[in-house]
Amino acid sequence: MGFFGVTMFIISAILVADQLTASASIGVGSVGWWVMTIVLFFVPSALIIAELGTTYPYQGGIYDWVNRAFGERWAARTTYWYWVNVALWMPSVYLLFTGVLTGLIWGHASILDQSLVAIALSWITVSSASRP
């Protein structure tokens, strides 16, 4: 992936429905904050990832980069914390999704129903990500 592709990937990973609603509630002033965020966060992150991806084109991503720089111990720690981040972030996004779904079209779904939908979506994600 090149610079543009990585930048768009980072933006799509962070720019979700709850961010858009918060920005809309702030008003026009949020445009300045988004410009500052893009310039100070998205662009440098994309440049770093693009540079690391072209310098170290091996399979393994962040594990390989940290392993080469700091050794296996820190690479394992980094991979573990990345896994914890994704393991907590993904279900929270699915719970937000079911909450919005309940508010829009599902009516009076219980917390159990919303949780079951989030669990099902998590397993769909895991099964699709596990495919070759």
C-alpha positions as CSV (number, residue, x, y, z in Angstrom):
1,M,0.0,0.0,0.0
2,G,1.2,3.4,-0.8
3,F,0.9,6.7,1.1
4,F,-2.6,7.5,-0.1
5,G,-3.9,4.0,0.6
6,V,-2.4,3.9,4.1
7,T,-3.8,7.4,4.9
8,M,-7.3,6.4,3.8
9,F,-7.0,3.1,5.8
10,I,-6.1,5.1,9.0
11,I,-8.9,7.6,8.4
12,S,-11.5,4.8,7.8
13,A,-10.4,3.0,10.9
14,I,-10.8,6.1,13.1
15,L,-13.6,8.0,11.4
16,V,-16.7,6.1,12.5
17,A,-20.3,7.0,13.1
18,D,-19.8,8.1,16.8
19,Q,-17.1,10.5,15.7
20,L,-19.3,12.1,13.0
21,T,-22.1,12.7,15.5
22,A,-19.7,14.3,18.0
23,S,-18.3,16.5,15.3
24,A,-21.7,17.5,14.2
25,S,-22.7,18.5,17.7
26,I,-19.6,20.7,18.0
27,G,-20.5,22.5,14.8
28,V,-18.3,24.3,12.3
29,G,-15.4,24.5,14.8
30,S,-14.9,20.8,14.4
31,V,-13.6,21.4,10.8
32,G,-10.5,23.1,12.2
33,W,-10.0,20.2,14.7
34,W,-10.3,17.6,11.9
35,V,-7.7,19.5,9.7
36,M,-5.3,19.7,12.7
37,T,-5.9,16.0,13.4
38,I,-5.2,15.1,9.7
39,V,-2.1,17.1,9.6
40,L,-0.6,16.2,12.9
41,F,-1.8,12.5,13.2
42,F,-3.0,10.9,10.0
43,V,-0.3,12.1,7.6
44,P,2.7,11.3,10.0
45,S,1.2,7.9,10.8
46,A,0.7,7.1,7.1
47,L,4.3,8.2,6.3
48,I,5.7,6.1,9.1
49,I,3.7,3.0,8.1
50,A,4.5,3.5,4.4
51,E,8.2,3.8,5.2
52,L,8.3,0.8,7.5
53,G,6.3,-1.2,4.9
54,T,8.7,-0.5,2.1
55,T,11.8,-0.8,4.2
56,Y,10.8,-4.1,5.7
57,P,8.6,-5.9,3.2
58,Y,8.5,-9.1,5.2
59,Q,5.3,-10.8,6.5
60,G,4.6,-9.9,10.2
61,G,4.0,-6.2,10.2
62,I,4.4,-4.6,13.6
63,Y,5.9,-7.7,15.1
64,D,8.6,-7.9,12.6
65,W,9.4,-4.2,12.9
66,V,9.7,-4.3,16.7
67,N,11.5,-7.6,16.6
68,R,14.2,-6.2,14.3
69,A,14.5,-3.0,16.4
70,F,14.2,-4.2,20.0
71,G,14.2,-8.0,20.0
72,E,11.7,-10.8,20.5
73,R,10.7,-9.8,24.0
74,W,9.4,-6.4,23.1
75,A,8.0,-7.7,19.8
76,A,5.9,-10.2,21.8
77,R,4.7,-7.5,24.2
78,T,3.8,-5.2,21.3
79,T,1.9,-8.0,19.6
80,Y,0.1,-8.8,22.8
81,W,-1.0,-5.2,23.5
82,Y,-2.1,-4.9,19.8
83,W,-4.2,-8.0,20.3
84,V,-5.7,-6.7,23.5
85,N,-6.5,-3.4,21.8
86,V,-8.4,-5.1,18.9
87,A,-10.0,-7.6,21.3
88,L,-11.6,-4.8,23.3
89,W,-12.2,-2.3,20.5
90,M,-14.0,-4.6,18.0
91,P,-16.8,-5.7,20.4
92,S,-17.3,-2.2,21.7
93,V,-17.9,-1.0,18.1
94,Y,-20.4,-3.8,17.6
95,L,-22.2,-2.9,20.8
96,L,-22.4,0.7,19.6
97,F,-23.7,-0.7,16.3
98,T,-26.4,-2.7,18.0
99,G,-27.3,0.3,20.2
100,V,-27.8,2.4,17.1
101,L,-29.7,-0.4,15.4
102,T,-32.0,-0.6,18.4
103,G,-32.6,3.1,18.4
104,L,-33.3,3.2,14.6
105,I,-35.3,0.1,13.7
106,W,-35.2,-2.6,16.4
107,G,-37.4,-0.9,18.9
108,H,-37.1,-2.3,22.4
109,A,-34.3,-4.8,22.2
110,S,-32.9,-5.9,25.5
111,I,-29.3,-5.6,26.5
112,L,-29.0,-9.4,26.2
113,D,-30.3,-9.2,22.6
114,Q,-27.9,-6.5,21.8
115,S,-25.0,-8.4,23.4
116,L,-25.9,-11.5,21.4
117,V,-25.8,-9.6,18.1
118,A,-22.4,-8.1,19.1
119,I,-21.1,-11.6,19.9
120,A,-22.4,-13.0,16.6
121,L,-20.8,-10.1,14.7
122,S,-17.5,-10.7,16.5
123,W,-17.5,-14.3,15.5
124,I,-18.3,-13.4,11.9
125,T,-15.4,-11.1,11.9
126,V,-13.1,-13.7,13.4
127,S,-14.2,-16.4,11.0
128,S,-13.8,-14.1,8.0
129,A,-10.4,-12.9,9.2
130,S,-9.2,-16.5,9.7
131,R,-9.8,-17.5,6.1
132,P,-6.7,-17.7,3.8
